[in-house]
């Protein structure tokens, strides 16, 4: 007989909160600042913003290097500006861009009322843990901005540990914190490479892939046990599991 599910492990970005939407909005606002300050055309602004997004995507941050993540990301804006328009007469502009981008993004991130209700409802029956990859400071700022501590028994940020998802060690840590076995847990997240692969590596009871785009699993990728367009569909999955 299959064991009853005792715990749910949730990813944060683009699973519980709409980070991609918030980031797009923040980029748009920063583009407007650049346009006003430098009087550049839309194509040039687009090019600066695209370069910043690429640098963010390829970012490799080592906390021991003596620079904060804030320094590194302000540097992304500075480099993006230099690569596109050459030297800038306003030395503080990159710092302004970073500050506006970061704060705009945090301001619009939130747990929707429906998701808050769902988490409350689930927590009356299961242990809940939030497991998010990323730089410690950045992820803690998001956790604080969306006020999600009250909904979880524990919060684990990958950047505070030796390994992040999909490595087994961080999942083992989560199981130990909750006092459960892998087979008692369901992993819920939007990334096949980290959330679903990680849950698979760890041997969880089931993996649930949140895919707003309708979820075609690429060739050669790990196969989730369940695919749903939104985390709000999770109760239907749990009914089938229990």
C-alpha positions as CSV (number, residue, x, y, z in Angstrom):
1,X,0.0,0.0,0.0
2,X,1.2,3.5,-0.8
3,X,2.1,5.6,2.1
4,X,0.1,8.7,3.0
5,X,1.6,12.0,2.0
6,X,2.8,13.9,5.2
7,X,4.7,16.8,3.8
8,X,4.8,19.2,0.8
9,X,8.0,20.9,-0.4
10,X,7.4,24.0,-2.5
11,X,9.6,26.0,-4.8
12,X,9.1,29.8,-4.5
13,X,9.9,31.7,-7.8
14,X,7.2,31.2,-10.5
15,X,5.6,28.5,-8.4
16,X,4.1,30.5,-5.5
17,X,5.0,34.0,-6.7
18,X,5.1,35.5,-10.2
19,X,8.8,36.4,-10.3
20,X,9.0,36.5,-14.1
21,X,6.1,38.9,-14.4
22,X,7.6,41.1,-11.6
23,X,11.0,41.1,-13.3
24,X,9.5,42.1,-16.6
25,X,7.7,45.0,-14.9
26,X,10.9,46.1,-13.1
27,X,12.9,46.0,-16.4
28,X,10.2,48.2,-18.1
29,X,10.4,50.8,-15.2
30,X,14.2,50.9,-15.4
31,X,14.0,51.3,-19.2
32,X,11.8,54.4,-18.6
33,X,14.4,55.8,-16.2
34,X,17.1,55.3,-18.8
35,X,15.0,56.9,-21.5
36,X,14.3,60.0,-19.4
37,X,17.9,60.3,-18.2
38,X,19.8,59.6,-21.4
39,X,17.2,60.5,-24.0
40,X,17.9,57.2,-25.9
41,X,15.7,55.6,-28.5
42,X,13.7,52.4,-27.7
43,X,16.0,50.0,-29.5
44,X,19.0,51.2,-27.5
45,X,17.1,51.0,-24.3
46,X,16.0,47.5,-25.2
47,X,19.6,46.5,-26.0
48,X,20.8,47.7,-22.5
49,X,18.0,45.9,-20.8
50,X,18.6,42.7,-22.8
51,X,22.2,42.7,-21.9
52,X,21.4,43.1,-18.2
53,X,19.0,40.1,-18.4
54,X,21.6,38.0,-20.0
55,X,24.2,38.9,-17.3
56,X,21.6,38.1,-14.7
57,X,20.9,34.7,-16.3
58,X,24.6,33.8,-16.5
59,X,25.4,35.2,-13.1
60,X,27.8,33.2,-10.9
61,X,27.9,34.7,-7.5
62,X,30.4,33.6,-4.8
63,X,29.7,35.3,-1.5
64,X,33.3,34.8,-0.3
65,X,34.7,37.1,-3.1
66,X,34.2,40.3,-0.9
67,X,31.5,41.8,-3.2
68,X,27.8,41.7,-2.2
69,X,25.1,40.6,-4.7
70,X,24.0,44.3,-4.8
71,X,27.5,45.3,-6.0
72,X,27.5,42.5,-8.6
73,X,24.1,43.4,-10.0
74,X,24.8,47.2,-10.1
75,X,27.9,46.1,-12.0
76,X,25.6,44.3,-14.5
77,X,23.9,47.6,-15.3
78,X,27.1,49.4,-15.5
79,X,28.6,46.9,-18.0
80,X,25.3,46.8,-20.0
81,X,25.4,50.6,-20.3
82,X,29.1,50.7,-21.3
83,X,28.7,47.9,-23.9
84,X,25.8,49.7,-25.5
85,X,26.5,53.4,-25.3
86,X,30.1,53.7,-24.1
87,X,31.1,55.8,-21.1
88,X,28.3,57.4,-19.1
89,X,28.5,61.0,-17.8
90,X,26.3,60.1,-14.8
91,X,28.4,57.7,-12.7
92,X,25.6,57.0,-10.3
93,X,23.2,55.9,-13.1
94,X,24.0,52.2,-12.9
95,X,23.4,52.2,-9.1
96,X,20.1,54.1,-9.7
97,X,19.1,51.5,-12.3
98,X,19.9,48.6,-10.0
99,X,18.0,50.2,-7.1
100,X,14.9,50.9,-9.2
101,X,14.9,47.4,-10.7
102,X,15.4,45.6,-7.4
103,X,12.8,47.7,-5.5
104,X,10.2,47.6,-8.3
105,X,10.5,43.9,-8.4
106,X,10.2,43.4,-4.7
107,X,7.2,45.8,-4.5
108,X,5.1,43.8,-6.9
109,X,6.0,40.3,-5.7
110,X,3.2,38.9,-3.5
111,X,1.4,35.7,-2.5
112,X,-2.1,36.0,-4.0
113,X,-5.0,35.7,-1.5
114,X,-5.9,32.4,-3.2
115,X,-2.4,31.0,-2.7
116,X,-2.5,32.2,1.0
117,X,-5.8,30.4,1.5
118,X,-4.4,27.2,-0.2
119,X,-1.3,27.2,2.0
120,X,-3.4,27.6,5.2
121,X,-5.7,24.8,4.1
122,X,-2.8,22.5,3.3
123,X,-0.9,23.3,6.5
124,X,-3.8,22.1,8.5
125,X,-3.1,18.6,7.1
126,X,0.5,18.5,6.0
127,X,3.9,19.8,7.0
128,X,5.0,22.5,4.5
129,X,8.6,23.5,3.6
130,X,9.7,26.2,1.2
131,X,12.9,25.3,-0.7
132,X,14.3,28.0,-3.0
133,X,17.5,28.1,-5.0
134,X,19.5,31.3,-5.3
135,X,21.7,33.8,-3.5
136,X,20.9,33.9,0.2
137,X,20.3,37.7,0.4
138,X,18.2,37.9,-2.7
139,X,15.9,35.0,-1.7
140,X,15.6,36.1,1.9
141,X,14.5,39.6,0.6
142,X,11.8,38.0,-1.5
143,X,10.6,35.8,1.4
144,X,10.3,38.9,3.6
145,X,8.7,41.0,0.9
146,X,5.9,38.4,0.3
147,X,5.6,37.6,4.0
148,X,5.5,33.9,3.6
149,X,7.2,32.7,6.8
150,X,3.9,32.2,8.6
151,X,2.7,29.6,6.1
152,X,5.7,27.2,6.4
153,X,7.2,24.9,9.0
154,X,10.6,25.7,7.6
155,X,12.3,27.8,4.9
156,X,15.5,26.6,3.2
157,X,17.5,28.9,0.9
158,X,19.9,27.0,-1.4
159,X,22.5,29.8,-1.3
160,X,23.0,29.2,2.5
161,X,24.1,25.6,1.9
162,X,26.9,23.7,0.2
163,X,24.6,22.4,-2.6
164,X,21.3,23.5,-4.0
165,X,18.5,21.7,-5.9
166,X,18.7,19.2,-7.6
167,X,21.4,17.8,-5.3
168,X,20.3,15.1,-2.9
169,X,22.0,16.7,0.2
170,X,19.6,19.7,0.3
171,X,16.6,17.5,0.1
172,X,17.9,15.2,2.8
173,X,18.3,18.3,5.0
174,X,14.6,19.2,4.3
175,X,13.4,15.7,5.2
176,X,15.4,15.8,8.4
177,X,14.0,19.3,9.3
178,X,10.5,18.0,8.9
179,X,11.1,14.7,10.5
180,X,9.8,12.7,7.5
181,X,11.1,10.2,4.9
182,X,11.5,11.1,1.2
183,X,8.5,8.8,0.4
184,X,6.3,10.9,2.7
185,X,6.9,14.0,0.6
186,X,5.6,15.7,-2.6
187,X,7.9,18.2,-4.4
188,X,6.1,21.1,-6.2
189,X,7.9,23.4,-8.6
190,X,8.1,25.0,-12.0
191,X,11.7,23.9,-13.0
192,X,12.2,20.5,-14.5
193,X,16.0,20.8,-14.0
194,X,16.0,21.7,-10.3
195,X,12.6,21.0,-8.7
196,X,11.4,17.9,-10.6
197,X,14.9,16.4,-11.2
198,X,15.7,17.1,-7.5
199,X,12.6,15.4,-6.3
200,X,13.3,12.5,-8.5
201,X,16.9,12.2,-7.3
202,X,15.7,12.4,-3.7
203,X,13.1,9.6,-4.2
204,X,10.0,11.6,-3.2
205,X,6.6,10.1,-3.3
206,X,5.6,12.3,-6.3
207,X,6.7,15.4,-8.2
208,X,4.3,18.1,-9.4
209,X,5.4,20.4,-12.2
210,X,3.8,23.8,-12.4
211,X,3.7,24.7,-16.1
212,X,1.5,27.7,-17.0
213,X,2.5,27.1,-20.7
214,X,0.7,23.7,-20.8
215,X,3.7,21.6,-20.1
216,X,5.3,19.7,-22.9
217,X,8.3,17.9,-21.3
218,X,11.4,18.3,-23.6
219,X,13.0,15.2,-25.0
220,X,15.6,13.8,-22.5
221,X,14.2,15.6,-19.5
222,X,13.0,14.1,-16.3
223,X,9.3,13.3,-16.4
224,X,7.1,14.8,-13.6
225,X,4.4,12.6,-12.1
226,X,1.9,15.3,-12.4
227,X,1.7,18.5,-14.5
228,X,-0.7,21.3,-13.6
229,X,-1.0,24.9,-14.9
230,X,-1.1,26.5,-11.4
231,X,-0.3,25.5,-7.8
232,X,-4.0,26.1,-7.0
233,X,-4.7,22.7,-8.7
234,X,-2.6,20.9,-6.1
235,X,-5.6,19.7,-4.0
236,X,-6.8,17.6,-7.0
237,X,-3.4,15.9,-7.3
238,X,-3.3,15.2,-3.5
239,X,-6.8,13.6,-3.7
240,X,-5.4,11.2,-6.2
241,X,-2.3,10.5,-4.1
242,X,-4.2,9.9,-0.9
